[in-house]
């Protein structure tokens, strides 16, 4: 289970890394300076994060945050029902999220905020005057379900491997025994011929 958890955490972290390449920190600077939700860049990026989140059932939310004088602020939020506002301060202190402004990071345990319980991956966004990150949330129940699915697949794979190994060993042993029996029969057939040959020589 630890290996499965690490595998899912790595998937979250490197998915965030790939997504971070889609953003231009310079354009994010313009958005946060103007706080203009009607700007083309804001609308473009907002549509992008929402489309990506909705296209993947495993992802709960995608968001972009800015580190502004030790305050963590939302820039983009894919949530359609209760989105964080542009410039809204995120008050939860999550160590791995804070690390995500400078390097790839992923939660080591389930975290909670007003939107629910999550396991999240973070990646820094380059090119801006302020530090930015992109975060990907996977709901805690989805994360647990994925672990169960991976474990069940692993168990099924193990069972099938044992069955195939048993079947192969059975066929192989029958083949080997058949050859040994054939060899034994041929040796038994040769034995009387040798005895007759000895008798004839002695006569």
Buried (B, 14 or more C-beta within 10 A) or exposed (E): EEEBBEEBBEBBBBBBBEBBEEBBBEBBBBBBEEEBEEBEBBEEBBEBBBEBBEEEEBBBBBBBBBBBEEEBBBBBBBBEEEBBEBBBEBEEEBEBBBBBBEEBBBBEEBBEEEBBBBBBBBBBBEEBEBBBBBBBBBBBEBBBEBBEEBEEEEEEEEEEEEEEEEEEEEEEEEEEEEEEEEEEEEEEEEEEEEEEEEEEEEE
